[in-house]
Amino acid sequence: MGHHKIKAVIPAAGLGTRFLPATKAMPKEMLPVVDKPAIQYVVEEAANAGIEDILVIIGRNKNAISNHFDSVPELEVKLMEKGDTGRLERVMKSSDLADIHFVRQGEPKGLGHAVLRARTHVGDSSFAVLLGDDLMDERDPLLTEMIAEHERTGAAVIALMEVDPSSIHMYGAAAVEDIEGSDAVRITGLVEKPAQEDAPSNLAIIGRYVLPASVFDVLERTEPGKGGEIQLTDALQVLATDPDGPGVVGVVFRGRRYDTGDRVDYIKAIVQLAADREDLGPELRPWLKEFAERL
């Protein structure tokens, strides 16, 4: 079932400074997580939720991303001649996932600015934003639920996850109220990276949003905040506190999430995903146990 109205936007214009020198000539979204670039997991997640049109916001070194999602006839022919159908399927899958478009952010002025670059492409329809630093396990539904919640309520929908209160300062935190008869929560306020004692909850904002087109007008008016960047959180705060609008709701994700945001988390993500795979897990898991004993 395709959500023809809902497009996806994947911001991939960050500088990836934590991963230098790997990201000197390659965007961090192309770093492999096991044997697929991080951004392909995100594109697959959108496609699995029925989204057929995806806009990737790119920065410098953009060619790696657009080349990856293009078809590579010469590679396909070689694999076909070799009779390597397994690899051929994997290669073709990345170019058949969805209709993928690209637009440049120009200068890295923050997530809100990146989302604003999608305005011409998205137009008046609702859209999903998926950040590449968070990979969601494909066995745990999230985006589908968020789209359904948005279609029911018209609200902006953001994904939340319970984190240990001692690490809430690394995230945006949400102040929430229960909604009668719903698993979703109403968001009354958002605080970017609060100190533990100031945090309104231990519900952290993770990188999935389903937004109404009206967010573009709010972003246009949003003054640059932290670090001179236009923050998406500031625009969502405006929507959350608007008495006349549909507001902002949160869907709490209780599934498996793999963080690729910094080097240690990235390594943990690769190990967790590889250990779970049928083709790699049987060999990797016993080795991991032995390795852990030696530490």
C-alpha positions in Angstrom: 0.0 0.0 0.0 1.6 3.2 -1.1 1.2 6.5 0.7 1.2 8.5 -2.5 0.6 11.8 -0.6 3.5 11.4 1.8 7.0 12.0 0.6 10.1 11.4 2.6 13.0 13.9 3.2 16.4 12.6 4.3 18.8 15.3 5.4 22.3 14.1 4.5 24.3 17.3 4.3 26.1 17.2 7.6 29.9 17.5 7.7 30.5 14.3 9.6 33.5 15.8 11.5 33.4 13.0 14.2 34.4 10.5 11.5 37.3 12.3 9.9 39.3 11.4 7.9 36.8 8.8 6.7 34.4 11.6 5.8 37.0 13.8 4.1 35.9 12.7 0.6 32.7 10.8 1.5 29.5 11.9 3.3 29.0 10.1 6.6 25.7 8.7 5.4 27.7 6.5 3.0 29.7 4.9 5.8 29.0 1.2 5.6 27.0 -0.4 8.4 28.0 -4.0 7.9 27.7 -4.1 4.0 25.2 -1.4 3.2 25.7 2.4 3.5 23.8 3.9 6.5 21.5 5.9 4.2 20.3 2.8 2.5 18.8 1.5 5.7 16.9 4.8 6.0 15.7 4.7 2.4 14.5 1.1 2.9 12.6 2.1 6.0 10.8 4.8 4.1 10.0 2.4 1.2 8.8 -0.3 3.7 6.4 2.3 5.1 4.9 2.7 1.7 6.6 5.9 0.7 7.5 6.1 -2.9 9.1 9.5 -3.3 12.2 10.4 -1.4 14.2 13.7 -1.4 17.7 13.5 -0.1 19.2 16.8 1.0 22.9 16.7 0.2 26.0 18.8 0.9 29.4 18.6 -0.6 30.7 15.1 -1.7 27.2 14.4 -2.9 28.1 12.2 -5.8 28.7 9.1 -3.7 25.0 9.2 -2.5 23.4 9.8 -5.9 25.7 7.2 -7.6 24.7 4.6 -5.0 21.0 4.9 -5.7 21.5 5.0 -9.5 21.6 1.8 -11.4 25.0 0.5 -12.4 24.4 -1.5 -15.6 28.0 -2.6 -16.0 28.2 -4.0 -12.5 24.8 -5.7 -13.0 25.9 -7.3 -16.3 29.1 -8.6 -14.6 27.3 -10.2 -11.8 24.7 -11.6 -14.2 27.5 -13.2 -16.3 29.0 -14.7 -13.2 25.6 -16.1 -12.2 25.9 -14.3 -8.8 22.2 -13.7 -8.4 22.5 -13.0 -4.6 24.8 -10.1 -5.0 23.0 -8.9 -8.1 19.7 -8.7 -6.2 21.4 -6.7 -3.4 22.9 -4.3 -5.9 19.7 -3.8 -7.9 17.7 -3.4 -4.7 19.4 -0.1 -3.9 18.3 1.4 -7.2 14.8 0.1 -7.2 13.8 1.1 -3.7 11.9 4.3 -4.5 11.9 7.4 -6.7 14.9 9.3 -5.3 15.6 13.0 -5.8 18.4 15.3 -4.6 18.6 18.9 -3.6 21.6 20.7 -2.2 21.5 22.4 1.2 24.1 24.9 0.1 25.5 25.8 3.5 25.1 23.7 6.6 22.7 26.0 8.6 21.0 23.3 10.6 18.2 20.7 10.4 15.5 23.3 10.1 17.2 24.9 7.1 17.7 21.5 5.5 14.0 20.7 5.8 13.1 24.1 4.4 15.1 23.2 1.3 12.5 20.5 0.6 9.7 22.9 0.3 9.6 23.2 -3.5 9.7 19.4 -3.8 7.2 18.6 -1.1 4.7 21.4 -1.9 1.5 21.3 0.1 1.6 17.7 1.2 2.6 16.1 4.5 6.0 14.6 4.6 8.2 12.4 6.7 11.7 13.4 7.8 14.2 10.6 8.6 17.6 11.3 10.0 20.4 8.9 9.1 22.1 8.9 12.6 19.3 6.7 13.9 18.7 3.3 12.3 15.5 1.5 13.3 15.3 -2.2 13.3 13.1 -3.3 10.4 11.3 -5.8 12.6 10.0 -3.0 14.9 7.4 -0.7 13.2 7.6 3.0 13.9 7.2 5.1 10.7 4.0 3.3 9.7 2.5 4.1 13.1 3.6 7.7 12.9 2.0 8.1 9.4 -1.3 6.6 10.7 -1.2 8.9 13.7 -0.7 11.9 11.5 -3.5 10.9 9.1 -5.8 10.5 12.1 -5.0 13.8 13.8 -3.3 16.1 11.3 -0.8 16.9 14.0 3.0 16.9 13.6 4.2 13.6 14.8 7.6 13.0 16.4 9.3 9.8 17.6 10.2 9.6 21.2 12.2 7.0 23.1 12.7 6.5 26.8 16.4 7.0 27.8 18.2 6.8 31.1 17.6 10.2 32.8 21.4 10.6 33.1 21.8 10.8 29.3 18.8 13.0 28.5 21.2 16.0 28.1 22.4 14.5 24.8 18.9 14.8 23.2 15.9 17.0 22.8 13.5 16.2 25.6 9.7 16.4 25.4 7.2 17.6 28.0 4.1 15.4 27.4 0.5 14.7 28.5 -1.4 11.5 28.0 -4.1 11.4 25.3 -7.3 9.7 26.4 -7.7 6.3 24.7 -4.4 6.6 22.7 -0.9 5.3 22.9 0.4 8.5 21.6 1.2 11.5 23.9 0.5 15.2 23.4 3.6 17.3 23.3 3.3 20.5 25.3 6.9 21.6 25.0 10.4 20.7 23.7 13.7 21.4 25.3 17.0 21.0 23.4 19.7 19.1 25.4 18.5 19.9 29.0 20.5 19.3 32.1 19.1 16.2 33.9 17.5 18.3 36.7 15.8 20.6 34.1 14.5 17.8 31.8 10.7 17.7 31.6 10.8 13.9 31.1 13.1 11.1 30.1 11.5 11.0 26.6 14.1 11.8 24.1 13.3 13.0 20.5 14.8 10.5 18.0 15.3 11.2 14.3 11.8 10.5 12.8 9.1 13.1 12.1 5.9 13.2 10.1 5.1 16.8 9.5 2.3 18.9 7.9 3.3 21.3 5.1 2.4 24.2 7.5 5.8 23.6 9.2 7.5 25.3 6.2 5.8 28.7 7.1 6.9 28.3 10.7 10.5 27.5 9.6 10.6 30.6 7.3 9.9 32.7 10.4 12.2 30.8 12.7 15.2 32.9 13.8 18.5 31.1 13.9 19.0 29.6 17.4 21.9 27.5 18.8 25.1 27.9 16.8 23.4 30.2 14.2 21.4 27.3 12.9 17.7 27.2 12.2 16.5 24.5 14.5 13.6 22.2 13.7 12.9 21.8 17.4 12.2 25.6 17.6 9.6 25.3 14.8 8.0 22.3 16.5 7.9 24.2 19.7 5.8 26.9 17.9 3.4 24.2 16.5 3.1 22.6 20.0 2.1 25.8 21.7 -0.2 27.1 18.9 -3.7 27.0 20.5 -5.4 27.0 17.0 -3.4 24.3 15.3 -3.5 20.5 15.5 -0.4 20.5 17.7 2.4 18.0 18.0 2.0 14.4 19.2 4.6 11.9 20.1 4.8 8.1 19.3 7.0 6.3 21.8 9.3 3.8 20.1 10.0 0.7 22.2 11.9 -1.2 19.5 15.5 -1.6 18.7 17.4 1.5 17.5 21.0 1.6 16.4 22.8 4.9 16.9 25.5 5.7 14.3 26.0 9.2 15.6 29.5 8.8 17.0 32.3 6.4 16.6 31.6 4.1 19.5 27.9 4.0 18.8 28.6 3.3 15.2 30.8 0.3 16.1 28.1 -1.0 18.5 25.5 -0.7 15.7 27.6 -2.7 13.3 28.2 -5.4 15.9 24.5 -5.6 16.9 23.2 -5.8 13.3 25.8 -8.3 12.2 25.3 -10.5 15.2 21.6 -10.7 14.3 22.1 -11.5 10.6 21.5 -15.1 9.4 24.5 -14.9 7.1 27.0 -13.5 9.6 25.6 -14.2 13.1 26.4 -17.9 13.4 30.1 -17.2 12.9 30.2 -13.9 14.7 28.3 -14.7 17.9 30.6 -17.5 19.2 33.6 -15.4 18.3 32.2 -12.4 20.2 31.7 -14.5 23.3 35.3 -15.7 23.2 36.5 -12.1 22.5 34.6 -10.8 25.5 36.1 -13.4 27.7 39.6 -12.2 26.8 38.9 -8.5 27.5 
